[in-house]
Amino acid sequence: MAKLIGNQPNQVPTNGDLGTMAYQDSDNVVVGNLSADGAVVINESGADVDFRIESDTRTNAFFLDGATGNVGIGTSSPQSRTEIIGSVSDFSSGTFSRSNAILTLYNSNITGANQGSILAFDSEYDDGGSGGRATFALIKGANDTWGNTGSGNLQFFTSAPGAASSLQERMRIDSSGNVGIGTSSPSQLLDVSSSGTPTAIIQTTASSSYDAKLIIRGARTTTTTGEFCQILFETNDSAAAGDQLGFITAGKDVASTNQGVIRFGTTGTDGGTPTERMRIDSSGNLLVGKTSTSTPITGAEGIELRNSGLIGVGKNGGICAYFGRNTDDGGIVEFRKGGTNVGSIGTLSGLLGIGNGDAGLLMAGSVDAIAPWNASTNATRDAAINLGTGTNRWKDLYLSGGVYLGGTGSANYLDDYEEGTWTPTITSSGAAGSVTYNERSAIYTKIGNLVQVQADIRISGNTNTLSGTLKISGLPFTVNSSSGRATGVISGGAFATAVAGIAAYPHNSTTYARVFGATSAPYTSTSDLPVSVINDSTAFYFSVIYISA
């Protein structure tokens, strides 16, 4: 057993020069000094000697390493400036016994709520002069209410740059386990608040092989669909009609599976609740304004961007898509096959063009025309593009106007082509008559203003109702007013009297033809034939070409 040796054993004087004191054991003697102010200095000149205080149950209740100056409680080999080692029972939750603590901080001067014990962190600093010591951070364990049943919280303080020892609370873990950063009253498990722009960064400093991850894990369920993981966006403006702005949620797309869907929503009216606007379904399809795909694009309005590459746009009314080129002329939409351009839609001087290579069409609405267009050079073309090919022909062409063939002058203009039937009638320059017929079939062809008519006329009676000269009436188009522009033939006839050189001449500005011929020898002089050359059994073929009015 070691003992203390001094000039006044077993007494600690309170004033005056007390001289020396020795701590002696079998190996050495440590000599110290006692002074009037109560200070005790224990040292041995020329040696680093450990100092230890023990109890009946703890060998190293207190240990000071003479070589390092490290202090140990419960250990004779402290590895840091102060090291505490104890053997106590573990604790997870419930009623706590202080006997389970390695270190307890107790403030006996508590008089109200939000008070407790403080662990402070000090450091030396350089102020450009003599330097000093300041508290830069502390941890405070405090009560929420004043009383033995009060709840507790843990508060973390730090000082701002340039404000050493002026500490502000930065984080709090409240009695419910909520963590508040920038707020002393967290309302959720993690509540981050700032008067500026609160920003969270999750990053890896590795150069490869590692990813930064944020994992949100919802409840496990197998029988329902819904939102199991949510990110909500709100405003702190309490004066607004509502604080909800939007959401991002993840859930099951199909019940009893882990086929996931991510939904995006926004609030459309002040004070309203967010409504889903877009989703990515379990197949990887992006749906805007609708919740499922449809083929063809029917049903709900919206946009489908399918993972197969298909784009679908459905709208009940109005424009479905806009494509704009804001500055110069050129392509607006380009179509490709295997990476090669196979066509484009573009603009030239405010006009719309569509084509492939140098073959295209330019929609010139300002002049009511569709013009040939070179899609590659974005320029018009002239006399270079065919409409169809020898083996790839168009069928019917419907025009309300004419066609310029072989040129652009008025002589090249063909404005009409017709085929049809007409009804010829035997009339006379005198009485109109009421001739009857066994046959009077007739056709016509009109190309531009050139008319060709043909007829098969077979009389059955009432030729005696005619008088004057013979006429064939009912031409399908009025004859041109100029003379000498029409001629015709009558053949295969069976007439009542001998007739030679018989012919038909459409009369100017009328719809009838006069019948000419010679009725007497030598049959060299022709004139309008009288109606007497026909009878009730006369038959003939009639063919005339004339210029219409």
KESE-512034 format. One record per atom (N, C-alpha, C): x, y, z. Coordinates in steps of 0.05 Angstrom, whole numbers, plus 5000, padded with zeros to 4 digits. Atoms other than C-alpha are relative to their C-alpha. Layout:
<atoms>
XYZ
...
</atoms>
This chain:
<atoms>
501849765000
500050005000
501850245000
498549755001
502850674980
498950205020
500949804981
502451265026
501150274993
499049735004
503252025025
501850075024
498149924979
509052305065
500350304999
499749714999
509353045086
500650095028
499349904974
511053505142
497650015018
502550024984
503753465165
498349784989
501550235011
501252775149
497150015007
502950034997
493852645139
498550275003
501349744999
492353395137
500650154974
499749825023
491253885079
499650285009
500349734990
492654585105
498850184978
501449825018
489055165074
501550264994
498549765006
494255715076
502949965008
497150014993
501655845081
501649824982
498250175015
507555495052
500149745014
500350264987
506454765065
502449824995
497650165004
513054505040
499649784980
500050225020
513453825006
498349775010
501550244995
509453185001
501149784982
498950225016
511752504977
498049784998
501650245004
507951914947
502049784996
497950214998
511851284963
498949724996
500650285001
511450574941
502749854999
497550164998
516550004936
502050074978
498249955022
519350254870
501150284999
499049735003
519851004873
498550195019
501249784984
518151644909
499550234981
500649765016
514552214873
499750235019
499949784982
515752874905
498350234988
501749785010
510553434900
500150235020
500149764984
509254114928
497150075007
502649894992
503254384967
500350295004
499949714997
501655114963
497650105015
502249894984
497155575002
497450024985
502549975015
492055634945
498849734994
501350275002
490554884948
501049844976
499050155022
494354694885
501849785008
498350224994
497754024885
501549934974
498350075023
503453884837
501649755007
498650254994
506053174835
501849944977
498150045022
512353034795
502549885011
497350104993
518952694796
501950104979
498149875018
524753064766
501549784984
498450185017
527852714706
498649744993
501450245007
522352174698
497150054994
502949995006
515352084666
498649785015
501250204983
511451734720
497050024998
503050005002
504051514712
498850075027
501549944976
498851744762
497449854998
502450165001
493051294781
498550025025
501850014977
487051314827
498349764997
501650245002
483550664842
497949995022
502050064980
477450424879
500049715006
500150294993
475549764909
499249834977
500950165023
472249544844
501250084974
498849915025
475849944791
502950065004
497149964997
483349894785
500850274988
499249745013
483750494738
497650184999
502249804999
478250944763
500850264987
498949775013
482751504740
502949944994
497250065007
489351434702
501150224983
498649805015
494251954677
502549884990
497550115013
499551714628
502150215002
497949804995
505852064650
501650064975
498549955025
509051994581
498550174980
501649865021
503352234536
498350225011
501949814989
499052634583
497249924995
502750095005
492952234561
498749915026
501550064976
487552134613
498149774993
501850225004
483851484619
498249955024
501950084979
477651304659
499149724993
500650285005
476850554664
502049874982
497950115017
483250434624
502750105009
497349924994
490750454637
501650064975
498649945025
492450564563
498250174983
501649835016
488451154538
501350074973
499049955027
489351244463
499650294991
500549735007
486751954460
500450185025
499649824978
487252574504
498249925024
501850104979
481252314544
498649764989
501350245009
478651604537
498549875024
501750124979
472951294578
499249734990
500750285006
471850544578
498449895023
501750114979
466250214616
498649754990
501450245007
462549564616
497250025013
502749964991
455049704621
498149844983
502050145016
448649384596
499150174977
500949865025
446249564526
497250115005
502649874998
440150004516
499050054972
501149955026
435450044456
497650205001
502349824997
428950374478
498649945027
501550054975
424350454538
501150175022
499149854976
425850674609
503049965003
497150004999
433150854617
501050025029
498649994974
437550724678
502750124996
497449875004
443551174687
502349815005
497850204996
447550564708
500849884973
499350105027
447450384633
501650204984
498649795015
451151014614
503049995005
497149974998
458551084600
500750285011
499549724992
458251844609
497350145004
502549864995
452652264639
500750305005
499849714995
452053024635
497550085015
502349934984
447553304689
500250295008
500149724992
445554024698
498050035023
501749984977
442854134768
498750275004
501149724998
440854854754
497850044979
502249985020
434654724711
497650125014
502349864988
428755194724
497650024982
502249975018
424355134663
500449824975
499950155024
423054844594
502350084982
497949965020
428154784538
502750065014
497449984986
433954734589
501149725003
498850264996
438954184598
503050025002
497150014998
446253974595
501250064973
498749915025
451154244544
502849884999
497350095006
457353934513
501150204980
498949785016
461554504485
502649924987
497650055015
467154484433
501450274996
498549755002
472455024440
502549964983
497550015016
478555194398
501550265003
498449765002
484255674397
499550134973
500349875025
483856194343
502150224997
498049795006
488356704309
498450244990
501449765008
485457404306
501850214988
498049815011
491657704275
501650145021
498549874978
494157904343
500949795019
499150194979
494857524407
498549745000
501550245001
489656994390
498249975024
501850044978
484656704438
498649734999
501650244998
479756154455
497150064997
502849955003
472556104433
498549744997
501850235004
466755614432
498850024972
500950005027
465255434360
497649824995
502350195003
460054884369
499349895027
500950144975
455954544423
497749824994
502350185001
450853994433
498550035026
501649954976
445154124481
497849795001
502250184995
440653594510
498050145018
501949834985
434353954534
497349865003
502850094997
427353824560
498150174983
502149855014
421154034522
498250155020
501749884980
417154174585
501349985027
498850004973
418754304658
498549795017
501250214984
417353664697
501349734995
498750265002
419452944708
498949844976
501250155022
414752704653
500450144973
499549845025
417153214602
501649854979
498550125022
419753004534
502650154995
497449885005
426753154510
500750034971
499049965027
430553384449
503050045001
497149975003
437653434424
500550224980
499649765017
440054104395
503050024993
497249975010
446354234353
500450294992
499449725006
449454934350
502750034987
497449925011
455055234308
500050304998
499749715004
457855934299
500450054971
499749925028
457556294233
502850114995
497449895005
463956524198
500250295011
499649734989
466757144234
498450055025
501649964976
462157034294
500549795020
499250204980
466056574341
498650065026
501549994974
462256424406
497250114998
502849925005
455856704375
498749784986
501050255012
452456044364
497050014994
502850025008
445955894329
499349704996
500950285003
441855254329
499849944970
500050085028
442854884263
498349754996
501550255004
439554204275
498849925027
501250104976
434853884325
498749734995
501550255000
432253184339
498050035023
502049944980
425653284375
499149745014
500850234983
422052824424
498549794984
501450205017
418252484366
502049864981
498050125018
424752304331
500250154974
499849845024
423652844278
502650155000
497549855003
430053164252
499450264985
500449745013
429853904237
502750134994
497649855008
435354264199
499150284992
500949725005
434455014201
497350065013
502549954985
428154944244
500149865027
500050114973
427054814317
497449855006
502550144996
420154514307
499449834975
500450175024
420653964254
497349865001
502650125001
413953704232
500049724988
499750265012
416453084196
502649875008
497650144992
421852564204
502550164992
497949825008
426453034165
498850264989
501249745007
424653774160
502350194996
497849815006
429654234125
498850274993
501149735004
428254984128
502350204998
498049795003
432155604107
498750254991
501049745010
430956344097
501050064973
498949975027
434956274033
499049774982
500650225018
435255693985
501249745012
499050254989
435855024021
500749804978
499150185021
439954543979
501349755012
498850254991
441653813990
501649884977
498250125020
447453473954
500649725008
499250284996
448452723948
502049944978
498050045020
454952563913
502049805009
497750174994
460652083908
502550144990
497449885009
467852313904
501749814985
498550205015
469951673870
500150084970
499849945029
472351723798
498549804983
501550205015
468751093776
498949795019
501050254987
464750473797
498050065022
501949954978
460350833848
497950214990
502249835007
453551173840
499050145025
501449874978
450151693883
497149924999
502750115000
443351423904
498250145021
502049914981
437051683937
497849794999
502050225000
432351113957
497650085017
502549954985
425051223977
498549734999
501250274998
421850574001
497350025013
502749994989
414350524011
499349735013
501050244986
410050004047
499949774980
500250245017
409949294021
497149924999
502750095004
403349093991
499849854973
500250165025
401248593937
497350004987
502850035009
393848693927
498950254988
501249755010
392849423907
502050164984
498449805014
395449963861
499850265015
500249744987
396850663884
502850125003
497549864996
402251153906
501349915026
498650104977
407050813954
502450185008
497749824996
412751323947
499250274989
500949745009
411352073942
502150215005
498649754996
415052723932
498050224996
502049795001
410453313947
501350284998
499049725003
411654043926
497950195010
501949814987
408454583969
501350275003
499049734994
409055323983
499650065030
500449934972
409955634052
498450265003
501649765000
405356214033
497349945013
502550074985
399856144086
497750174991
502249835009
395956714053
498649904975
501150115024
394756303991
497649835007
502450164995
388255923982
500849715006
499150274994
392255273984
503049994996
497150005001
399555073992
501149784982
499050225016
399954473945
500550094971
499249925027
403654573879
500149764981
499850235017
404953873852
501149765015
499050244987
407553173864
501449834979
498950235015
411752593838
499649765017
500650244984
409351913861
500949764984
499450265012
411351193848
498249795013
501750214989
406850593856
499949764982
500350245016
404449943826
498250064977
501649965024
401849953755
497949774998
501850245000
398749253763
500049885028
500250114973
396148973829
501349735001
498750254995
399748383859
502549964985
497450015014
406048543820
501750235010
498349774995
411949003827
500550154974
499849845024
410649313759
499450295007
500249734990
411950043774
499050214980
500949775016
408950693749
500850255016
499349754988
411451403762
498150214990
502049805008
406251963762
501050285007
499349734995
407252713757
497450175000
502549844998
401853213779
500650295006
499949724994
400753963784
497350105009
502549874992
395554423815
499250214979
500849835022
391554783761
498650255009
501549774991
387555273804
501050085028
499249904974
389155703865
498349865021
501550144979
387255293926
499249724993
500850275008
386254653887
502049795009
498250234994
389453973895
501349914974
498650085024
394553693847
498649774986
501250205017
391953273789
502249884983
498150135017
395952763750
500050114972
499849895027
398553053685
501649824981
498250175016
403652543662
500949765016
499050244987
406151843677
501849854982
498450205014
411351333657
499049735010
501250254991
407950653659
502049785001
498250224995
410949983673
501349894974
498850085025
412349873599
502050204989
498149795009
416550503594
498750204982
501449815017
411250893556
499650265016
500649744988
410751643571
497350094991
502849925007
403451863574
499550275012
500649734991
401552593578
497050054996
502949955002
394252763594
498349754999
501550255001
392152033595
501449795017
498950194981
393251423638
500649724988
499450255013
393650853588
500250044970
499749995029
395550713516
497549914986
502350095016
390450603461
500849994971
499450035028
390950363389
497449944984
498649755007
389050723347
499750215022
500049794979
389851373386
497150105003
502849924996
382651433411
499550045029
500749974972
379051573475
500950275011
499249754986
382152073523
502050154983
498049835013
385952663495
502749965014
497450024988
393452643506
502149924980
497650075017
400352453480
501149745010
498750254994
403551773478
502850004987
497350055010
411151683472
500649725008
499750284993
411750933470
502949914998
497250095000
418150553485
500749854974
499550125026
417350223416
500750204979
499349795019
418650893383
497650144988
502449885011
411451053366
499250265016
501049754988
408851763379
497150034992
502849965005
401351853386
498950255013
501249754990
397452503394
497049984995
502950015003
389952503406
498750255012
501349764992
385553123411
497250014989
502850005008
378053223408
499450224980
500549785019
378553873369
502450185000
497849815002
383554383345
502649874990
497450085010
390854333324
501149795018
498850224983
394353693348
503050055004
497149974997
401653913337
500950264986
498749775012
405854523322
503049944995
497150015005
412754513288
500850274988
499349735009
416255173279
502950034994
497349915007
422455433245
499950315001
500549724994
423256133272
501550204983
498449805014
428556453228
500149954970
499650035029
431056243158
498249784989
501450215015
427855803105
501549745003
498850275000
429155053104
498249795011
501650224990
426854393132
498950055028
501349994974
422054353190
499949725013
500150284991
421153603196
501449834979
498550185018
425853083166
499449715006
500750284997
424152353155
502449834990
497650175006
429551813155
499349715001
500250305001
430051073139
502849895003
497450104996
436050723168
502250215001
498049784998
439451393181
500250174975
499849855025
438451633109
497450164996
502249825005
434052223092
498349904977
501850095021
427851993053
497950214994
501949805006
423952633054
499950215022
500149784980
422453283090
497650174994
502049795002
417353813103
501350265008
498649754994
420054523100
498550244990
501349745008
418655243083
501850164982
498649825019
420755713027
498350254997
501449745002
418756453032
497149985011
502550024987
413056283079
498149804988
501750205013
410455713035
500849725011
499550274990
410054973055
500849824977
499150195020
413954453016
500349735012
499750284992
414053693020
501249854977
498850145022
418553242981
502349825008
497750184997
424352752972
502150084979
497949925019
430852982941
499250244985
500749775016
429553432882
497149994989
502750025009
422353202872
498150065024
501849924978
417253562915
497950194990
502249825007
411154002917
500150245020
500149764984
410854722942
497250115000
502849914998
404054952967
500050315001
499949715003
403555672942
497150115003
502749914995
397155892975
499450294991
500449715008
398356632958
499250034971
500749995028
397456472884
498249764993
501850235004
392755862892
501349804981
498650185018
397955392862
501649805016
498150194990
402054772876
502349984980
497849975019
408954852845
502149775005
497850194996
414654352833
502250125017
498149904980
419854402888
502349805004
497650164994
426954152902
500450015030
499750014971
427053922974
502950025010
497150004993
434653852974
501150285000
498949735002
436154562952
498050225010
502149814992
429654882977
499650214979
500449825022
428255192909
497849894982
502050105019
422755152857
501349894976
499050125024
423654752793
498150054977
501849955023
420954842722
500549784979
499950195022
419354312670
502049775006
498050214993
423253762707
498749775015
501250214983
418353342749
497649884985
502250145012
413652822719
497849945020
502350094984
406752662746
499549714992
500350285007
407051902747
502349914982
498050125019
411451432704
498549824981
501250185020
410350952647
498749765013
501150234986
408850392696
498750075026
501349914975
406250802754
498350244994
501749795011
400451202728
497850085020
502449914986
395051622760
497649904985
502550105012
387951412746
498450234987
501749795011
382951982736
501050275009
499249734994
384352722734
497550174998
502449845000
378753182755
500850305001
499349725002
379453912733
497550164995
502249825006
374654492734
500950214980
498949815019
379254902690
501249864977
498750115024
383754772631
502849895006
497350114999
390554462615
501650144979
498149905020
396554792581
501749764992
498550245011
399654242537
502250104982
497849945018
406554332508
500950295001
499349724999
406955072526
498350155020
501649844981
404155632568
498450224987
501649805014
400956062514
497149934997
502950055002
393556132500
499449784979
500450215020
394355672439
500449725011
499650274988
396555112486
497949945021
501950034979
390555192531
497749834992
502350175005
385554622531
498250015025
501749954977
379654802574
497749815002
502450174999
374654252557
500549744985
500250265015
373953522537
497449875010
502550134993
367153192534
499349784980
501350215017
363752572507
497249975010
502850034992
356252482505
498249934977
502150065020
349852362467
498350254995
501849785006
345052842433
497749894983
502450095014
338252792398
499650174975
500449855025
338052992324
497050014993
502849965009
331353252296
500050114972
500349905027
329353332223
497950235001
501849775001
326454032215
500350134972
499949865026
325554522157
500050305005
500049704998
326155262142
497350115002
502749924998
318655292140
498849915025
501350114976
314254902187
501949835016
498350154982
317554572247
499749704995
500550285006
314353902230
499949835025
500150194978
313253292273
500749724990
499150245012
317352752240
500349785021
499550234982
317452062273
502349834990
497550135007
323351592274
499949705009
499350274992
325350862276
502650005016
497449984988
332351062298
501150284998
498549755002
336051702315
502150025023
497850004981
342051532358
502250184991
498049805007
347452052362
502050035023
497949954980
354052182399
501650254992
498249785007
358952752404
502549985017
497449974986
366152892425
500850294998
499249725001
368353592445
502750035013
497349954990
375753772453
500550304997
499949715001
376554492472
497450114988
502449905013
371854852424
499449854974
500450165024
372354322369
498149775007
502150194994
366053902366
499749814976
500650205021
365053252327
497549865008
502550144994
358052972322
499549794979
500850225018
355452322291
497149925007
502750084995
348352082282
499149794979
501350205017
344351502253
497050065001
502749905001
337551762230
498349834981
501850175017
331851312204
497150105005
502649874998
325151652190
497849784997
502250195002
318551282201
497450144990
502449875009
313351822183
499950305005
500749714996
310352532182
502050194986
498349815015
315352822132
498350214986
501749825014
309353152100
499350255017
500549774983
309053632159
502250214997
497849815004
315453982135
499450164975
500249835024
316154552085
502650164998
497649845003
321854952056
502449824996
497550155003
329054702058
500549835025
499550214980
331754122099
502150095020
498049954979
335354212166
500149765020
499750204978
338153752221
500650165025
499849844976
337054072288
500849845024
499450134974
339153922360
503049965005
497150034995
346754002355
500650065030
499649984971
349653932426
501250275009
498849744993
353354612424
499550204977
500549785019
352055272389
502450034982
497849975020
356055372325
501250285003
498649754999
361355912325
498850204980
501249795017
359156582295
501550044974
498449965025
364756582242
499249784980
500850195022
363256252175
502549844991
497950155012
367355732140
501649835019
498650154980
369255352203
498749735006
501450254995
364854742196
499549864974
500750165023
363654172148
499049735010
501050254992
360153502149
499249834976
500850185021
358152902108
497549855008
502350174996
351752512099
500449764981
499350235017
352751802074
497949785005
501750234998
348951152063
497150075000
502749914999
342651522049
498049854982
502250095017
335951282021
498050224999
501649765003
332451891994
497749964980
502450025017
325952011957
500750064971
499249925027
329352331896
503049974998
497150025005
336152291864
501450255011
498549784987
341152721903
503049934997
497150045002
348552811891
501550215016
498349814985
354153141931
498750105026
501449914976
349953151994
501950045023
498349934978
353253482054
498450165020
501349844978
351553822120
501950225009
498449774991
353954512142
498750125024
501149874977
352754742213
499950304996
500549725006
349855432210
501050185023
498849824980
353356012246
498050085021
501549904977
350856192316
497349865004
502450154996
345455642314
500749725011
499550274992
344654922336
498849814979
500950185022
342554632268
502050014977
498450025024
345954422204
498250014975
501449995026
343554592134
501049774983
499350225017
343354022084
500250094971
499549915027
346354172016
500349754981
499650215020
346453761951
499050104973
500949945028
344853741876
497849804993
502350175006
338253471852
499549974970
500450035029
338953551776
502749994986
497550035015
344053371724
501050274990
497850204996
349753491716
500949995029
499550034971
349453521793
502650145009
497649854993
355054041797
499450245017
500849764984
351254591832
498449915024
501350084975
349354491905
498750235013
501449794986
344454871946
498449865023
501650124979
339854772006
498049824987
501850195011
335854151992
497250045011
502749974991
328354191994
499149755016
500950224983
324553752043
498949774983
501250215017
321753361983
502049784995
498150215006
328252961978
499849775020
500350224980
326152552039
497149925000
502750104995
320152122054
499949845025
500350144974
317551682109
501849755003
498150234998
322851142094
502950084996
497249905003
329051582087
501749935024
498150064978
335151372127
502850084990
497349915007
342351642129
501750025025
498049954979
348751722170
501050294998
499349715000
350852422191
502550045018
497649954984
357752652213
501050284993
499249725004
359953372224
502150085021
498149884982
365953732254
499750304998
500349715001
365054462275
501250125024
498949844978
367655012320
497750115016
502249904983
363155162379
500550295007
499849714993
361755862402
501750035025
</atoms>
